[in-house]
Amino acid sequence: MFELERSDVTNPDEVATAEKPDLPSLGLGQQITEDWVAHGRDWTKPGFRAVAIQRFGVWRMKLEPKLLRAPFSLLYRMLYRKIRNTYGIDLPYTVQLGRRVIIEHQNAIIIHGYSAIGDDSVIRQGVTLGNRYLDRPFEAPKLGKRVNVGAGAKILGNLTLGDGANVGANAVVLRDVPAGATAVGLPAKIINASSLDNAENR
């Protein structure tokens, strides 16, 4: 997807043979409206702005011929860099972004261009979805629906987080997390709900 892409190197407009993410059935305006509602109907939130620009980046790739697309691509590149440099949210258009994904806060959020994030998932500040090995630059995490990622978490490599999975703050996830499970620690380990409840009650 990206030429020499790494978790900390994402330049989505230097894509040579990018696979385009599946687009929702909603139009661009409907998608952005849905995202606005999911972000508390606050258009000033950096997370909403980052998601809206990502949606725009996906939408403009449908425009043909390329000559028609060119001014929209120029606008997208400007807005993408503005979001990245101002809010610290690196969310390329090549990410397969589900519906109503919430970026809760801002700063140091790095999303690899090959990543997938399912519907109704939540990403918080300091989160990285990236590759694990330098010689495998295109491997990236796939998050299911309703995945809850805590602040500072790092999810690295070709792994999958099942629907409803939870990732604790500052966890470093290096293996799959089953649906509904919680991963905490460095490196992250899977814990069940009863273990978590017992720890909180001590």
Wavefront OBJ file of the C-alpha trace (Angstrom):
o trace
v 0.000 0.000 0.000
v 2.635 2.522 1.003
v 6.070 2.468 -0.511
v 8.451 1.860 2.396
v 5.656 2.566 4.817
v 6.296 2.090 8.507
v 4.236 2.867 11.598
v 6.072 6.160 11.960
v 6.294 6.953 8.242
v 2.979 7.563 6.533
v 2.732 9.691 3.441
v -0.552 8.628 1.878
v -0.163 10.613 -1.289
v 2.962 8.725 -2.315
v 0.918 5.563 -2.716
v 1.763 3.653 -5.876
v -0.578 0.674 -5.873
v -2.754 1.218 -2.831
v -5.708 -1.007 -2.196
v -8.614 1.272 -1.482
v -10.654 0.572 1.662
v -14.220 -0.592 1.270
v -16.480 2.430 1.358
v -19.624 2.473 3.482
v -22.928 2.700 1.632
v -23.391 6.200 3.006
v -22.400 9.262 1.025
v -19.614 11.557 2.203
v -21.985 14.027 3.830
v -23.875 11.252 5.610
v -20.643 9.707 6.882
v -19.377 13.005 8.246
v -22.739 13.748 9.867
v -22.694 10.334 11.532
v -19.137 10.943 12.765
v -20.133 14.376 14.063
v -22.931 12.822 16.123
v -20.556 10.136 17.426
v -18.134 12.860 18.548
v -20.790 14.588 20.632
v -21.965 16.957 17.888
v -18.841 19.061 18.414
v -17.161 19.981 15.124
v -14.208 21.533 16.973
v -12.962 18.198 18.341
v -9.637 17.214 16.761
v -10.765 13.590 16.517
v -13.824 14.498 14.501
v -11.770 16.703 12.204
v -9.215 13.948 11.633
v -11.927 11.412 10.779
v -13.712 13.887 8.489
v -10.522 14.551 6.508
v -9.877 10.818 6.239
v -13.387 10.346 4.820
v -12.756 13.148 2.342
v -9.482 11.515 1.303
v -11.273 8.243 0.560
v -14.112 9.999 -1.301
v -11.852 11.987 -3.630
v -10.172 8.787 -4.852
v -13.446 7.875 -6.574
v -13.247 10.904 -8.829
v -12.368 10.252 -12.449
v -10.462 11.279 -14.485
v -7.363 11.998 -12.430
v -7.295 15.532 -13.789
v -10.608 16.189 -12.066
v -9.296 14.602 -8.870
v -6.098 16.663 -8.796
v -7.397 19.802 -7.009
v -9.205 17.660 -4.438
v -6.012 15.682 -3.860
v -4.095 18.902 -3.331
v -6.706 20.055 -0.818
v -6.629 16.674 0.922
v -2.830 16.736 1.260
v -2.984 20.187 2.836
v -5.724 19.211 5.286
v -4.090 15.872 6.130
v -0.822 17.577 7.032
v -2.666 20.278 8.964
v -4.402 17.641 11.117
v -1.187 15.661 11.593
v 0.987 18.644 12.449
v -1.540 20.560 14.543
v -3.285 17.796 16.457
v -0.757 14.986 16.281
v -3.225 12.593 14.643
v -1.774 10.665 11.692
v -4.758 8.992 10.010
v -4.085 8.290 6.297
v -6.966 7.830 3.872
v -5.799 4.265 3.150
v -6.815 3.116 6.638
v -9.929 0.941 6.468
v -12.015 3.023 8.825
v -15.397 1.738 9.974
v -18.442 3.791 10.856
v -18.729 5.960 13.959
v -15.080 5.467 14.942
v -14.223 7.883 17.750
v -10.812 9.439 18.270
v -11.364 10.530 21.831
v -8.472 12.950 22.260
v -5.387 14.108 20.373
v -1.565 13.955 20.260
v 0.796 11.124 19.322
v -1.838 9.045 17.532
v -0.206 7.072 14.720
v -2.325 4.805 12.526
v -0.497 2.645 9.961
v -1.944 2.944 6.459
v -2.667 -0.799 6.288
v -4.620 -0.817 9.539
v -8.327 -1.565 9.796
v -10.569 -0.174 12.526
v -14.087 -1.548 12.889
v -17.373 0.241 13.560
v -17.901 2.005 16.900
v -14.308 1.591 18.054
v -12.586 4.147 20.292
v -8.976 5.338 19.944
v -7.373 7.547 22.591
v -4.290 9.744 22.867
v -0.850 8.259 22.448
v -2.079 5.174 20.574
v -0.005 3.555 17.849
v -1.285 0.982 15.374
v 1.888 0.026 13.552
v 4.148 -2.612 12.100
v 6.418 -4.690 14.326
v 9.309 -5.647 12.074
v 11.282 -3.358 9.776
v 11.491 -6.065 7.115
v 7.663 -6.418 7.109
v 6.582 -2.815 6.613
v 3.095 -3.585 5.344
v 1.923 -5.667 8.285
v -0.535 -3.806 10.493
v -3.249 -4.501 13.067
v -6.870 -5.224 12.253
v -9.390 -4.111 14.865
v -12.909 -5.509 14.934
v -16.065 -3.665 15.909
v -16.465 -1.880 19.262
v -12.773 -2.191 20.172
v -11.807 0.059 23.084
v -8.153 1.168 23.003
v -6.753 2.837 26.119
v -4.432 5.832 26.173
v -0.831 5.153 25.227
v -1.462 1.628 23.944
v 0.763 0.231 21.202
v -0.714 -2.445 18.929
v 1.986 -3.768 16.638
v 2.206 -6.216 13.782
v -0.036 -8.489 11.785
v -2.587 -9.244 14.470
v -6.322 -9.098 15.033
v -8.403 -7.701 17.874
v -11.824 -9.314 17.965
v -15.141 -7.515 18.307
v -15.585 -5.884 21.691
v -11.945 -6.325 22.729
v -10.405 -3.935 25.246
v -6.793 -2.749 25.424
v -5.556 -1.248 28.679
v -3.710 2.032 28.931
v -0.030 1.792 27.905
v -0.377 -1.879 26.950
v 1.894 -3.221 24.218
v -0.112 -5.747 22.212
v 1.931 -8.199 20.143
v -0.576 -11.019 19.603
v -4.225 -11.519 18.759
v -6.848 -10.532 21.306
v -10.048 -12.634 21.230
v -13.469 -11.029 20.923
v -14.612 -9.548 24.214
v -11.238 -10.095 25.924
v -9.082 -7.517 27.683
v -5.341 -7.113 27.109
v -3.179 -5.315 29.676
v 0.505 -4.994 30.449
v 3.849 -4.883 28.673
v 3.864 -7.109 26.774
v 0.107 -7.397 26.989
v -1.505 -10.478 28.452
v -5.118 -11.540 28.114
v -7.195 -11.343 31.270
v -10.814 -12.284 31.822
v -13.513 -10.106 33.308
v -13.513 -11.874 36.692
v -9.769 -11.312 37.134
v -10.231 -7.625 36.403
v -13.111 -7.302 38.868
v -11.096 -9.024 41.611
v -8.155 -6.709 41.060
v -10.364 -3.621 41.274
v -11.951 -4.806 44.531
v -8.635 -5.323 46.369
l 1 2 3 4 5 6 7 8 9 10 11 12 13 14 15 16 17 18 19 20 21 22 23 24 25 26 27 28 29 30 31 32 33 34 35 36 37 38 39 40 41 42 43 44 45 46 47 48 49 50 51 52 53 54 55 56 57 58 59 60 61 62 63 64 65 66 67 68 69 70 71 72 73 74 75 76 77 78 79 80 81 82 83 84 85 86 87 88 89 90 91 92 93 94 95 96 97 98 99 100 101 102 103 104 105 106 107 108 109 110 111 112 113 114 115 116 117 118 119 120 121 122 123 124 125 126 127 128 129 130 131 132 133 134 135 136 137 138 139 140 141 142 143 144 145 146 147 148 149 150 151 152 153 154 155 156 157 158 159 160 161 162 163 164 165 166 167 168 169 170 171 172 173 174 175 176 177 178 179 180 181 182 183 184 185 186 187 188 189 190 191 192 193 194 195 196 197 198 199 200 201 202
